[in-house]
């Protein structure tokens, strides 16, 4: 698994940014869905 990690720090930074964006958007969508469900009740 560790052998697949590239040595280029730019690629690592881009992957980290993409992962954080995906995680943040997931949290945002989850919170919005939960609030929408509460509003529908």
Secondary structure as the mmCIF struct_conf table of DSSP 4:
data_model
#
loop_
_struct_conf.conf_type_id
_struct_conf.id
_struct_conf.beg_label_comp_id
_struct_conf.beg_label_asym_id
_struct_conf.beg_label_seq_id
_struct_conf.end_label_comp_id
_struct_conf.end_label_asym_id
_struct_conf.end_label_seq_id
HELX_RH_3T_P HELX_RH_3T_P1 UNK A 2 UNK A 4
BEND BEND1 UNK A 5 UNK A 5
BEND BEND2 UNK A 7 UNK A 7
HELX_RH_AL_P HELX_RH_AL_P1 UNK A 9 UNK A 40
#
